[in-house]
Amino acid sequence: MSKSCVIIGGGIAGISAALALTKVGVQCTVYELRAAPSTIGGSINLTPNALRLLEFLEVEVQGCRVDSIEIFSLHTGKLLGELPFRKFGPGLRVLREELLRSLLRAADKKGIKVVYDSKLAAIKDGSENTTVTAVFANGEEVQSNFILGCDGVHSAVRSQYVEPIRRPEYTGVVVAYSIIDGSGIKTHFRSTALNSGRFGSLLTSYFGPDRKKIYVGAVMEIKEENDKQGWRVRGNDSQKTMDEIERRYKNSALPCVDELIKGVEDFVFYPVYKLSPRGIWSRGRVLLLGDAAHGMPPQGESTGLAIEDAVLFARVLECTPQISVEATFQLYEKTRRPRIDTAYKEAVARWENVKDRSWFFQKVIEWMMWVYLWHKMADFEASMSYDVRKEEIVIEPEFEPLP
């Protein structure tokens, strides 16, 4: 008999999970808190291996081709190094909302139902049953064989049921981003650049195939915490924010930086949160995927990790039809943990480097950047060539069905 699944969260992780599970015969329904498709965040980098998984899920997405991410010094204007994708096929820079639209188009073609304006109120999971029930604020109760929590770092599934004591931690860093018209601006980068300075990094990137608009994202240390979901800055706050951006990045040795900042009409602030490492991923017939399970600071592969979660879980479920749902969750977690733990450590370490620092420390970083990139290149290449579809799933005796 085919299994059924309720997915909480209609973002990138949730729709990816629905597409992956549909391929292995699971009937999925997605429930989203917001009243319409929506996602917080600006542009994202889809690595070559993430693009291969999207192709596997029959998702067509358009963006700006990225052969490498260039790293520049805001102080000297010099190219400090690059992270090349050419060996593995190009990456793609897209807006999060465009990726979500592409996923939803693919889901619609597969007949996957997405229900909006659905706030999770409770989960009822009787250990003696073969089903679990999602209870929504409007009174609706939906039964399925299992529930996936794909509702992000502020997950209701995690906070209400799987691990209520594990709460998001503010990193002390925000991303203030905007999209501007790039017409007439002579840029110093080919497609995407990380511009490093004493008071944070400035990400500048084309994100469309026509290369007409430019994403500008200021990654900077802000110690106080505000709205956890992100907000658009206007009025007096807008001027205050613009003053802060100019203090950090104006008069750069890269001429187009001043032009890009002048082109900004308003910023969206996005405070960055993380979860503590490890943590519980499942309880009973409920499993967390994506940021709901392992929220970490953005590090160039975070979106790809959520898509990998979906594809790997579907593989584990497909190859273990005779064992319990709970045992399937445990096998998935045992298989997935090593890659996630490595990615988490890398993300946290990189994120510390965007915080404010002394002039001397910034110079040391710039002097040593090529050494650091050379040292990390083997790990980078291993990560880019990784294919979760080839991950070995070892079914040990503890996961074998009882005779």
N, C-alpha and C positions, 0 to 999 in steps of 0.2 A: 504494500500500500504506500502511496506517495505521502511524503511529509508536508506539513504546512508550517509557515513561519510568519510571525508578526515582526516587522522591523520598525523600531522606534527611531525616527530621524530620517528626514528626506533630503539630506545633504549628499555630499560626494561619497562618503563612506556607506550610507544607507542604500543609495541607488546602485552603487557598485556591488554591494552584497546581494541585492535583489537580482541583478543581472547574472551574477556568478551562480547563485543558487538555482535560478530558473534553468540554466544550462544543464543542471544535474537532476532536474525533475521536481524541484521543491516549489510548491505554490506559495508565493510571497505577496503580502500586502504591506505597504509602507504607510506609516502614520507620522505626519509632520506637525510640529507645534504651531508654526507660522501659518498665516492665512493664504499664502501664495509662495511659490518658489523663491527662496532667498538664501543668501550666503554672505557671511562677514569676511572681509579680507580683500586684498587687491589682486595683484598678479601672482601667478605661481609658475614654477619651473617644472615642466614634465620631462623627466629624464628619459633616455632611450628605452630603458627597461619598463618604465611606466607606460610609455606609448605602445610597447608591444602588448602589454596586458589590456590596454584599452582596445586595441585591434582584436585581441582574443575575445573581448566582450562585445564586439561589433559596435563600438562607439567611434563615431567620426567627429573629430574636433579640429578646428583651424586656429592657427596662431602664428607667431613669428618664429621662424627657424632659428635655433641656437646651436652653433657649432662649439662654442666655448663661453664660459663666464670669465670676463676679464676683470682684473683687480687693479685699481688705480689708487695713487696717493692723492688726496685732496690738497695736501700741502705742496708737493713738488710737481704734480701732474704726470709723474712717471708711471708707466705700466710696471706693476710689481710682479705680475704672474697671471696665470690663467688656469682654469679647470676645463680641460678639453673633453668634448663628447665625440669627436670625429671618429675615433676608433670603433665606436659602438653604434654609430648612426646618430643623427642630429637629435637634440632635445627640442622642446617647444615651449615658448613663453606664451601663456594665455591668461585671461582674467578668470578668476574663480567662477564668476557668474556664467561665463561662456562654457566652461567645462561642465557646470551643472546643467545648463541647457542641453548640451550634447548628450549627457547621460540620460536626461529625461526623455529626449527624443528616442533613444535606443530602448528605454523602458516602455515607452508607449507602443513601439513596434512589437514588443514582446507581450503586450497585453498586461503589463504589471500595473496594478492599481495603486495610486498614491492618494491618500486621504489627508487633506489639509485642515488646519484649525483643530487639531486633535491633541489636547494636553493630557499627558499621562497622569493619572491620579493614584494608581496602585497596581501592584502585581500580585496575583493569587496563584501560588504554585503548591499544590498538594502532592506530597511525595508518593502517595499511593496511586496517583493518576498518571495517565500518559499524555496529558495536556497541561498547559499553563494558560492563565487568563490575564489579559491586559485590560485594566479598567480605566476609562477615560473620564475627564471632568464633566462631559455632557451626559454621563450615565451609561454610555455604551460599554458593553463587555464583549471582548473578542477572544475566543479560544484558539489555540494552535498547538502544534507539537513542541515548539520552542520559540523563544523571543530573542532577538538580537538588539542590543543597545548600541546604536550607531549615532547617538545624539551629542557627540562632541565632548570637549573637556569639561563642560558644565552639565554633564549627563544627569538627567532625571532618573534613568534606569539604575545608574550606579549609586546616586545619592539616596534613592528611595528603597533600593532592594539589594543590589549586589554587595556594595561596600560603603555604607553611609558615612563612615568616619574618614574616608579618603576624599579630601576636598581639594579643589584647585588652589595652587599657590601663585600669587602674582610674582613675576620675575623681576619687577623693577624696570622693565623695558617696554616701550610702546613703539608701534609703527604708525607714523602719520603719513598717509599716502594721498595722492591725487593723480588725476589723468589730465594731460594737457595736449594741446594741438602742437605737434612738432614741426609744422610747416616753417621753413626758413631757418630752422635751428641746425647749425652744423655740429653734430655730436662727435665726441672723441671715442665712442665705442661702436662696435659693429652691430651688435644686437642687444646684449645685456652686459652691464658693468656694475660691480660693487666698488664704490668709491669710499676709501677708508680714511678716517680722520680722528683727531683727538676726542671729539665730542660726538662720536657715533659714526655710523656708516650711512651712505646715501645710495640706494639702489635705483639705477636708471635703466629703463628697458623699453624697447618696442614690444608690443604684444599682439599686433594684428598682422596678417599676411601683407597688408598694404603699407605697413610701416609709416602710417600717418600720425598716429598718436603715441605718446610716450607716458609710461608709468613712472612716477617719481615717489619713492618710498624712503622716508627718513626713519632710520632705526636708532633710537636714542634712549638714554637713561632718564626716567621720570620716577622719582621715588614714591610719590603719593599715588594711591589707587583711586580710580574714578569708576565710571560705568564699565562693568565687566564685559558687556557685549560690543562695545565700540560705539562711537557717536560722531556725527558730523559737526564740525566746529564752525560757528558763524558769529556775527556780531562782534562784541568786545572780545570774546574768547578767540575769535578768528585772528584778530590783530595781535593778540598776545601770543598765539601760536606762531604766526608769521614772524614776529620779532624773535622768537626762540629759534626758529629754523634758520633765520638769517644770522643770528649769533653763532650758530654751530657750523654753518656751511658757506656763508657768503665770502666773497673775495678768495675763492679757491683758485689754485693754479690752473684748474680746468675751466676755460672760459665759458663753456656752455652751461655749467652748473648755475651761474647767476641768471642766465636766460631762462633756464628751466624753472627756477624758483619764482622768477617774476611772472611766469605764465600760469602760476597756480591761482585759482579763484577761491577754493576752499579745500580744507583737508578733512579726511576721515581719520579719527584716532582709533587705533586698535590695540588695546592693552594685551600683552602676551602672558599667558598662563601656562603652567605645567602641572603635572601630577607627580607625586613622589614616585621614585622608582619601584619596580616590582608591582606590588599590589595584587588584589584579587581580580581575576578576569571573569569568573563565572560563579553562579550559585544555582543549584538545581537545574532547571531547564532554561536558564537565562544566561546569555553570553554577551560580553562587551567586545566591540571591534573599534578600530581606529582610535581617535583621540579619547573616546570614552574609556578605553582600556589603558592607553599608554601616552596620554597627551604630553608632548614635548615641544620646546621652542622650534620654530621653523628652521630647517637646516638644508633646504634644497631638495629633500626627498620625502618630506612628510606626507604629501598627497599620495605619492607613489606607495608609501607604506600602508596607507588605508586601503588602496586598491589591492595590494598584495594580501592583506588580511582577508579580504573577501574571497579572492581566488583560492588561497590556501585552505580556508575553512570549507569551501565547497568541495575541494579535492578530498579532504579528510572525511567529510560526510559521505561522499560517493563511494570511497573505498572501505567504509566500515558500516555496511547496512545492517549487520546483525548485532551490533553492540548498542548499549543504551546511549541516549542523548548525552547524559552526564559524562560517560566514558569518552564519547566523541569530543566533547569540549576539552577534557583533560589531555587527550592525544593531540588535539590542535595546539593547545597551549604549550605542551612539551616540545612540539616541533617548532613553534614560532618564537619562543622566548629568546633564544640566543641572538638572533638577528635584531630583535627589538632592543635588547639590553645594550648591544653594541651601538646601535643608532642613537639611543637615549644618551649615553655617555658622551658621544661625539657632539650631539646637539647642545647639551648643557655647557660643554667646554667652549664651543664656538660662541655661544650667546654671551658668555662672560666677557669675551673680547670686544663686544660692541659698546660696553659701558665706558664712561668718561675716564680718561687716563692722562698722565703727565706727558709733557712734550718729549721728555727723554724716552719714556716707555713706548710712545708712538714711533719714535725714530728707530728704536730697537726692533719693533715689529716690522717696520718697512725694510730695514737692513736684512732681516732674517726671513722674510716672506718666501723667497725662492728656496731656501733650505727647508722650510716647513712644508712647502708644496711638494718638493722632491721627496721628502721623508714620507708624506702621506699619500703619494701617488699610487702605490701598490694597493692600499686600502680603497682608494677612490675607484680604481679600475676594477677591483673585485666587486665593489658594490654596483657599479654600472653594468657589469656583465651578469650579475645575479638574476636568475629566473626562477621565481617561486613555483612555477609549474614543474620544475625539475627537482625541487626540494624532496629529499628522501623522507618518506613517511614510514617509520619503523613501528610496526604493530607488535609490541612485546606481550608476553603472557598476561600481564596485568590488564591488558585491553582486549584479550580474547573473550568471545562470548562463552557463557557456561554451556556445557553439553546438555 
